[in-house]
Amino acid sequence: MGMVGGGKGAFIGAIHRAAANLDGEIELVCGAFSSNPQNCLESAEMLNIPANRSYTDFNTMFTEEAKLPAAQRMQFVSIVTPNHLHYPVAKAALEAGFHVMSDKPATFTLNEAIDLKDIVEKSGCLYGLTHTYTGYPMVKEAASRVANGELGEITKIVVEYSQGWLASKDDEDGKQASWRLDPARAGVSCCMGDIGVHAANLAETISGLEIVKLCADLEPVVDGRQLDDDGTVLLRFNNGAKGVLLSSQIAVGEENNLNIRIYGSKASLQWQQMEPNTLWLRFSDKPSQMIRAGVGECAAATAQSLRTPAGHPEGYIEAFANIYRQFAQQIRDFDDAKPSDITMQAPGIKEAIRGMAFIENTVAASHSPQKWHPFLLSNIQLPGDKV
């Protein structure tokens, strides 16, 4: 693995490296860790990367890595930069013949994501996206039980992702906050682009449904911000089910409160990211059932995502690592010219496009006096666009 971004002082790069390294299947061999040459060099030294494989920019990295013997060069790049760089880095990597694993959201705009799909297909390379929460074993178990019909017909979905780390004007000073609140680097949304998109992805992943209509109310609650830090979205799914998506970064006291409830005609389920080893099934005519990770029978995808015996908590890093482990297996299958098990593939370009469409659709809907809007996958009229 090579890495673009994630140098000293960057939060998410360290998470990616820890996750990729967890199972001993992926080795970090090179990087363009920072636009600051000194930071890049110091980061490489900290990570035991030789100076000759610490690059000052990603284009140089791809060019030089491609010259190395196959046994030495990187096989894929992990992109952990601010949003505005995701597309140019991914494009350059794919066109140089390298697979890509990108942090989300996939691109700066939906049009870039659509272009990226063509680039992926032309390159013949693999593309993965770290929608981390789909890596949790109990998320896979929930999706399996919905697919097996245990909930019956899905009628309503309520999903929430609330944080409080941007509740004050004083919270804007840190590196992580500054770029997420900057339209030039984050894009058209802060809250929905950063965490709301995770909630939407989780709802579609577990339910197996797709959002087809939405009604959105986004705004910056803290004075002076250009991008949203809070939002509520009403959803309609392709089977007629209704939904509510709550996303906030100004919810004082909340840490990383991602939770989902899915209601069906026969039963409902609930999963919370801060209690990730537990999945609840609830019924109208019998006691609720608590399903614990590693206890009793489970779906094959769930079992393949577990690493420890029951009662040994697995969390965020392990979920992240499952995405990387899936991608590593896809690369092995790619090299062996055999198809991958679709149930064990990392999120990919389809999720990339739907994620960017969700972000832009919610922003456009929030600025419109119209109540309901179709979930478009192209040609979204954003505020400020010329008609």
N, C-alpha and C positions, 0 to 999 in steps of 0.2 A: 504494500500500500504506500502511495505517496499522499501528501496532504498539502492543500492550499489554504492558508489561514491558520488560525489556532496557535499563534505564537504566544510568548510570555504575556500574561495579563488577560488572555482570552479564556472565557469560561467554557464554552461549548466544545472547543477543540480538545481540551483535556478529557472531557466526557467521551468524545468519539474515540480517542486513543485508548482509554481504559476499556471501553466496550469492545473495540476491535481486538484487543490483546487478551481478553478474558479467557477465551478457549484455546489459546496457543496456536490458532490456525492462521493468523494474519500477522505479518511483520511490517513495521513501519521502516521504510528504507530510504526515503528522501522527502524533501518538502520545500515549499516556498511559503514559509510560515508567516511572513509579515512584509508589508510594503516598506517597512523601515529596515534597511540592510543590517544594522547593528542588532536589532531585535531578532531578525531572521537568523543571524549567525549564533547569537547567544541561545536561541531556542533550539537550534540544531545541536549545539554542544550539550545542552541540558538533556536532550533526548538521545544522546549517543549516536547522532547522525554524522557521518564524516563530512568535513567541510566541503569536499568536492561534490557532495550530493545535497548541499544546502544551496538553494537557488534564489536569486534576487527577484525573479518574477516567474509566473506560471508558464508563460510561453517558452522561456528558456528551459525550464524543467522538462516540458514535454519533448522539446527538440533533443535535448541531451540524453534523456532517458531512452528515447527511441533508438539511439545509436548503440546502446549497451546490448550485450548478448541476452537472449531471452531469459536465461536462468538468473540474470542479475537485475534486469530492469523491473520497474514497478509494473504491476498488472492492472491496478485500478487506482483512481485518485479519490480521496475524500475531500469534499468541498465544505469548508466550515467558515466561510467569510460572511460579512453582511450581505443582505439580499441582492443588492445591485450588481454584485460580482458573480452570482450563481450561474447566470446564463453564459457570459463570455468564457468563464473557466470551463464549464461543461462542454460548450461548443468546441473549444480548442482541444480539449482532451479527447473527445469522441473522434474528431477529425484527424487526430494524431494516432488513433487506434487503441486508445485506453478506455477501459470500462469506467463508469462514474457512479459514485455514491455521494449524494448531495444532501446537505441539511435542508430542511424545509423553511419557507416555501420554495418551490423549485426554481422560480425565476422572479424577476422584478415585475413583469407584466404577463397577462394571459397570452398576448400575441407571441411573446418570447417562448412560452411553454408550448404553444402550438408549433412554432418553428423548431423547437427542440425535438419534438416527436419525429419530424421529418429527418432531422440530423441523426437521431438514434437509429432510425430504420435504414438510412443510407450507410451509416458506419458499420452496421452489423454488430455493434458492441452492446453491452448490457448497461442498463440505467436503473439505479435504485434511489429511493428517497426515504429518509429516516423519519417516517411517521412512527415515532418510538412506541407509542402506547399500544399499537397493534402487536408488539412483541411480547406483551405480558401473557403468561399461560392462561390466566382466567379470562382474558379477552378472547383468546382462541376457543376456549371452552364455551363461552357465551355464544360466539358466532356459530359453533357447531350445534348447540342446542336449538338455536333459532332455526338453522337450516334443517334440522331433523323434525321440525314441526312441534316441538314441545310447548311453545307459546301459543300455537294456533296462528290465526291471522293477526298480523301486527296492526295495532290501531293507534298507538300514540308513543312518541319518543320524547323524552326530556333529557337534555344533556347540558351540563354546566362545566365551565372552566373558569374559576375565579382565583385571582391573586391580589395581593395588596401592596406590592412592592413599588408601584408608581402612584401611590395615593396622595403624595405631597409634591409641591413644586421643588422642595429640597431633594427629592429622589432623582432628579434629572441629571445630577452632576456626574454620575458614574459612567464608565465606558459602555456598559451594556445598555443603559437607558438612552444615552445620547444618540446612538445610531438608530435605535428602534423608533425614536420620536422624530427622526429626520426624514422627510419625504424623499430627499435625494438619495438616501441609502436604504430606507425601509420599503418605500413604495407608497401605495395609496392608503395603507392602513397600518396602524400599530397593533392594537388589541386583536382585531380579527385576523390580521396577517401573522401574528406571533402565536396566539393560542386558540383563537376561535376556530381556525382552520383545523387544528387537532381535534376539536370537539365534533366538527362536521364530519371529518374522516372517520372518527370512532363510531358515530351514529350509522354511517353507511356501511362500515366494515362489519359491525356486529349484526345489524339488521338484514344485510344483503340487499337493501333497498337503495334507491337513488333519490336525491332531492330534485324536485321538478318545479317547485314554486317557492317564493319566499317573500316575506315582508320584514323590513329591517329598520331599526332605530339605533344608529351609532352616533356617538359624539365624544368630544374631549370634555371631560368633567372638570379637569384642572385648567384654570384660566391660562391662556397664552399658548396652548398646544395646537399644532396644526392637524395632528392625526388623532383618531379615536383612541380613548383609553377605556371605553366601556361600551357594551352593546347588547341588544336583545333582538333575536331573530325568530320570527314565526316561520315554520316549515311545512311544506306538503310533500309527501313522498309518492313514488310512482305506483303504489298500490292504493292510494287514497288516504293513507295514515297521516295524522297531523303531528306536528312536533314543535318544541320550543328549545331554542339554543340561547343560553346565557353565557356571556363572556365578559370578564372585567379584570382590570389591573389596578383598580382603585378601591377594591373591596377590603377595607382595613381589617387586619387580623387573619385574612386568608393566606395560606401558604401556597399550595399547589393543588387546589381543590377541583380536580377533574372527576366528575362522576356522571353516570348514565343510568337511566331507568327506561326499560322498554316494556310496554304493555301489549299483551295479546289477548285473543279471545278465550284462551284456556289458562294462561299463566302470565306472570311478569318476571323480569329479572332486574337486578341492580348490581353494579360494580363501581367501586371507588378506587381511584389511583393511590390514595393514601392508606388504603387497606387492601393491597393488590392481591393477596393470596386468598381472598374470600369472594365468592360469587353467591348471591342470594336468588333463589327461585321462590316465588310466592303464588299462592293459589286462593281461590274463593271458597273451596270446600274441604281443605285439609291444611295441616300445619305447614308453615314455611320451611324450606329446605336450605341449609347452609352447605355450600360445596367448597371444600378446602383444597388448595393446590397439593397434589401428591397423595391425596387420600382416596382410595377406591378407584373404580374405573373412570377413565376419561377419554376424550377424543385423542386420536393419534397425533394431531398437531399440538395438542396440549402437552402430551407426554414428551414429545420431542423438544419442547421448550423448557422443560424442567431440568435442573441440575442437582438439586439437593433433596434429601428425604423430607417428608412432611414435617412441618413445624420449624424448619429452618428458613427464615424469611428471604425471599428473593424480591428485588425491587427494580429501580430505575436503570441501574447499570446493566443488570441481567436482561431486562427487556430490550435495551439498546443493543446489547451483545447478540440477542437473538436475530435482530435485523442484519447485523454484520455476518453472523454465522450462516444465515440463509443466503446472503449474497456470495459468500465464499463458496458455498456449494453450487450456486448457479454458475460461478466462474469455472469450477472444476467440470461441471457438466458441459459447459460451453467448450472447454478445451478438449473434452472427450467426444464432442459432437453428439451428445445425447440430450433429450429433452429433460427439463427439470420438473420435479413434482410441483404442480401449480399451487397446491395448498401450502407449500413451504417457501414460496418465493417472497422476496422483499417487496414492499410497495414500489411501484414503478411509474412509468410515464403516464399511464391512465390516471393514477392518483395525483400526479403532478398537475395535469391539466384541470382535473376537477377541483383541486385545492385552489389554484389560481382563479378559476371561475367562481368559486365560492366567495373569495375575497372581493373580487371586482363586482360581482352581482350584489353583495350586501352593501358595498359602498354606494353603488349606483341607486339601489332601491332606497337607501336611507336619505338620499338627496332629492328624491322624487315625491311629489304630492300623491302619486298613485299608490294604492294600498298593496296589491299583490303584483308580483313580477315573475315572469317565467325564468327558470334557471337556464341561462344561455351559456353556450360553450364557445361563443365567438361574438364579435361585433357588439360589445357592451358599451353603451354610451356613458362614460364617466364624467363627473363634474369637471368643467373646464375644457372638455373636448370640443373641437370644432365640428359642427354638424355638416 
